[in-house]
């Protein structure tokens, strides 16, 4: 029997180390040639490691979350051959204090200091048991939930109007929707649930949620990268935010008309319109479409708009990039948004699709809130966040020199900027320019 030492290969230009984010084998497993060994994450992407030989796994290097240097042993495999074999070692760019060396032949190969570990699925974290509450505490009845007054109680047989998302949230909180009074048109919205919770807080409202056990969750992989990047951004960048209200009534009407006649083209959301407006305005504000190297003290202003699009995935937040967004029309933008979002969610996005952005757009869609203060995607200097569209009464010209009250669709646009590079006047002027375009969709579409 021989031993094959699989060393972590060079998996990208400039990559010195990678993080173990998943094991596909454990000690004692038999792995086939080209079988999956582990997933390794670099600063740019997650790479799947495959075994070049078949055999039995007898040693693995570390646990999920550990950092492994390029050229270091990752897995030792016992093969059927009589002679020891080893993957040719790549030059090791990162020095390891306790890194053992494999003696050259003909000397016997020394044991490689690797820590035997369980597979990711079998590893458990021991948490201290949660003490059960005393009987008195368990038997104490919770205070009654207050909502509608007795005179305002709904007929239990009456149909409650609410979206599936609102119903799911109410179920998680243990709220009976029949107890909630809607603010308008008889339909219960998230804002009505928020008001209901706030109203009942003083009366001891307690959601009837399920109680699970405490657990320790290791911050690894993409979640670790997000944590490190966000901490670095807030630590190094003096943020400031600016919020402006926009009337998107006419824009929503234009969007509905375009969607009615879209044929086999992708459905338009608000984002393509907003991206088109951003691209139209950025040439007049070049300091916003930029990246700042604070170590060198150099700002690089870009002519093309490579727009980062924050996308939520099962693994965490990712920022795929729409290349040359300024050259795409609304339908092309919609198609690229859908393609990149799906690639990010499925984990198939390429490393070049996740880097090189010059300004970022982040949107929470219908959960966008009234205003946000997004964190800048360092080393960029600005990030833009559209918020939720709401309907409110407004004074509008009546055509005869007076005003009338009319229901309008309003949306706030938030922007966070690096105050070392962007002045407040420039940020406000840029958002005002974007506002003028999205409030006049005919001008935006004619450009």
N, C-alpha and C positions, 0 to 999 in steps of 0.2 A: 504494500500500500504506500502511496506517496502523498505529499501535502502540496497543495497549490495555494500560494498566497496571492490573493487578488488585492492589488493596491488601487487606491482611488485615482483614476486617470485624470489627465488635464481636460477639463470639461468646458473650457471657455477662455478666451483671451483675457489675460489679466486676473484670472480667478486663482486665488491662493488657497482657499479653503471652502468647505461646503458643510452644510448642516444636515444631519440625519433627520428626516421628517417622517419616514415610515420604513419599517422592516417588513419584507415579504417572506422572510425565512427566519427560523429559530434553530437553536442548537439541536442537532440530531436529524434535521430535515434532509431529505435527498433532493438535490436541485439538478435539473436537466441542463444541458448546454443551451445557452441563450435564455435560461430561466430568470425570472425577476429576483433580484437580491434586495434592493433597497431603493428608496427615493431620496435624492440629495438635492437640497435647495441652495442655490447661490444667490448673489445679489440680483440676478437677472431672471432666473427661471428655475423650475424644478426639473431635474433630470433623472431618468430611470436607469439604474445600474443593472446590467445583465451579466450572468455568469458565462465566461468563455469555456468552461469545462463542466462536466457532469461529476457529481460525487456527493459526499456527505458533509454537511456544514458542521465543523468542530469548534470554530471560534468566530466571534463577531466583535467588531470594534465599537464598544460603547452602546448607549441607549438613544432613544429618540430625543432629539434636542441637543445632542453633543455635536461639537464642531470637529471636523476631521480635515487635516492638511492634505493638499494634493501630494500624491506619492506615498501616503501612509497606508499601512495595511488596513483593509476594510473587512475582509472575510478570509478565513482559512478553510479550504475544502479538501477533504480526504478523497483522493482519486484512486482508481483501480490500478494505475501504473506502479512499477516498483521503484521508480526514481522520483525524488522531490522535484517539483516544478514550481516556477514562480513567474508571475506577471512581471515583465521588465519594468523596473522602477523608474517613474518620471522624476526629473529633478525636483527636489522639495523646496519650494520657495519660502516656507514658513518653518522656522526652527522650533522644534519641540524639545522641552527640557528633559523629558523622561523618555524620549523616543529611542527604543532599542534598535540595533542594527542586526541584519541577518548576515552571518559570516559567509564569505565566499566558499565555493567548493574547492578542495575536496573535504574541508572540515565539516563535521556534522552541523546541521542547521539548528541553531538555538531556538528555544521556545519564544514565540512572539508574545509580548505582554499585551494581551487583549482581555478585556473584561467580558466573561460570558454573561449573556443577558437573555431574558425571556423575550418572546415576540411582543410586538405592540399590543396585540389583542389579549395576551395573557398577563401583561403587567398590571398590577393594581397598586393603588395608593392607600395606605392605611390611615384613615382619619379617625379621630377620637369619636367614640359613640356619643350621640346627642342624648342627653338625659331626658327621660320622659317627664312631662309636667306632672305635678302632684294631682291626685284625684280631684281635689277641689277645683283646681284650675281647669281640668278637663270638663268638669261638669257644670262650670259656671256658664250660664247662657249668655250669648253675645247680645249686645244692645240692639234694639230693633233698628232696622235700616229705614231712614226717613227719606222720602222723595216727594211725592205728590201728597197734598193734603187729603183728608178723608173725603172732602167734597169734590176733589179733583181726580179721584181714583178712576182708572179706566175700566171699562167693561172687560172682564177677563176674556170674553169671546171676541172682542174687537181685534182686528189684525194690526200688528205692530209693523210699521214701515221702517226698515233699516237695511243697509247693505250687508253682504256676507261678512265683510271685514269688521263692521261694527258689532254684528251678532257674535262673531268669534271672540272679539275682545271682551264683550260683556260676559260671555260664558266663562272666560278665564278669570275675570274679576268676581264672578258669582253675583252678577247684577241681573235682576229681573227687568227686562226692557219695559214691561208694563208699568213699572214704577217711575220711569224716566219721562220727563215732559220735554218734548222737542221745542226748539226755539222758533222754528218756522216750518211752514207747509206740511206739518204732520209727520215728517221723516226725521228719525233720530240719527244724529251724526256724532262723530268723535268728540266734537266740542260739547255736545249735550252730555256725553258720558263724563267728560272732564268736570263740567259744572255740577253734575250729580255727585261725583266723588268729593269735590270741594265743599259742597253744601252739607254733606253728611259727615265730613271729617270731625267737626266739633261734637257731633252726637255719637261718636264712637264707631263710625262705619268701618267695617273690617271685611275685605274681600274673602269670600269663602273658597280660597284656592287650595290646591293640594300641597301638602308639606312633604318635601323630599329630604333625603339625607344630605349632610354636608359633604362636599368633595373638594379635593385639591386638583386644579387644572393647570398643567404645565404649559407655560407660554412658549410655544415652539413654532418653527416654520414661518408661514406668512404672517401669523399673528405677532410673532416676535419682531419681524421686519417692520410691520406697521407701528408697533410700540416704539421701536428705536427711531424710526423716521419721524414720527410725530413728536417725540421728546426732543430730538435734535432741532426740529423746526421751531418749536416753542422756545427752546433754550437759546437759539442763535438769532431768531428773527423777531424784531420788534413789530408785532402786528398792530394794525388798526383796521377797523371795519366801517363801512358806510352802507346805508340801506335807503333805497328809494322806492316809492310806490308808483306803479304803472297801471294804466287802464288798458286791459287787453281784450275788451269787448269786441272791437272791430277785428283784431287778430284772430280771435276764436271763431268769428263768423267766416273769415276768409279760410281758415283751416278746415272748417266743416265743409265749405263749398269745394275745396280741393280734394278732400277725402271722398266726397260723393262721386267724383269723376276721376278717381285714381286708376281705374282699371286693374291691371295686375301689379301695379307698383305698390311699395310698402306704405302702410298707413302713417300719416304724418302726426307726430306729437308736437308739443310746443318746442322741444329742444332744437330741431333743425332751424326753425325761425330765429331762435335766440342765438344759435351759433352763427347763422348768416349775418345777423346784426352785429355781433361781436367782431366778425372778420371785416365787415365794412368800416367799423370805427377804429380798429387798432392801428392802421397806418397813421392816423393823426395823434396817436398816443403810444409811440414806440417804446417808451420805458415800461409799459405794462406787459408787452410781449417779449419778455427778456428772462435771462437767468443770471444770477449774481454769484460769482466766485469770491466769497468773502476772504478766503485765504490769500488770493492773488490781488484782491481789490479791483476786480474787473467785472463790468457789466457787459454781457453780450446781448445786443438787441437784434432780433430776428426779423427778416423780411417776410418769410412764410409763417403761417399759423399752424403749428402742430399742436392740436388741441387735445389735452388729456381729459378723459371722460371717466370720472369716478364711478365705479360699478361695484355693487354689493354682490359677493359670491358666497357660497357655503363656507369657504375657507377664510373669508374676510374681505376687506376693501382692496380692490385692484384698480389701476388707472391705465386702461388701454388708450392708445393714442390715434387720433384721426389725423393722418398725414395730409398736409396741404389742404386744410379745410377750406381755405379761401377760394379754391378752384372748384369746389363741388356745389351743385345746386341742391335744392331742398330734398328732392327724391334721392339723390346720391348720398346726402348726409344721413337721411333716414335709414337707407340700406346699410351704410357703414356702421351706424350706431347699433343696429340690430346684430350685425355680424360680430362686431367686437364684444358686445355684451354677452352673446352666446359663447364665444371663444373663452372669455374670462370665466364664465360660470362653469364651463365644462373642463377647464384646465388645459385647453388646447392652444391658448394664445402663445405666440412665439415671443422670444425675448425682445426682438426689435419692435414688436407691437406694444410692449409694456415700458418703453423708455424713450427719451428724447422729446418729451412734451415741452412746450414753451409757455403755456398758460393752461389752467385747468378749470373745467366746469363741473360742479357737483350739484346733483339734484336728488331730493328725496321724493319726487313725484307728489302724489296726493297727501303724503305725510310731511310735506316740506315745512310746516309750521308757518308762523307769521313772519319771523325773521330768523336768520342764522348768522353765525360768525365762524365760517369755515377756517380750517387750519391750512396754511399755504403748503403746497407740495414742493418742498425745498429741492433744488436751488432756484425754482421759479420765484417770481416776485408778486404774483397776484393769483387769486382764485375767486371765481364767480359762482354764486348760488341762487338760482331762482327758488321761490317759495310757493306755497299753496295758493291757488286761485280761489278767491272768496267773492261772494256777491254782497254789495252794500249799496244803499241809496246815495246818490251824489247829485249836486247841482250841475246841470248842463245847460248850455245856451238853447233857448227855445226858438231861435230864428227870427224873433221880432225884437231883439235888443234886450230881452229879459232872460230869466232862467226858470227851469222847471226841475223837479226832482225825478230822477230816473234810476232804475236798478242797473248797476254796471258790474262788470267782472274786473276785479282788481288783483294785482299780484305784486309782491315786494321782490326786488332784486337786491341781493346782498353781495358785497365784495370785500375781501380782506386783502391787504397789501403790505408789502415790506416797506416800512417807513424809512429805511436807510436809502431806498432807491426811488420810491414813489411818494410824491407829495399828496396831501389831502385834496388840494385843488384839482390835481390831475385825475385822481380817482373819481371825484364827484363829477367832473366834467365828462369823463368817459362814460359813466353810467347814465348821465343825462343825455348824451348822444345816442346811446343804445335805446334809451326810453323813447326818444323822438321817433326812432325807426319802428319799434314794435307797436307804438301807438298809431302809426300811419303805415299799415301793411302795404298799401299801394306803392308808396315810395320805396319800401323795402324790397318788394317783388320786382319793381321796375329797374332796380340797380344791377 
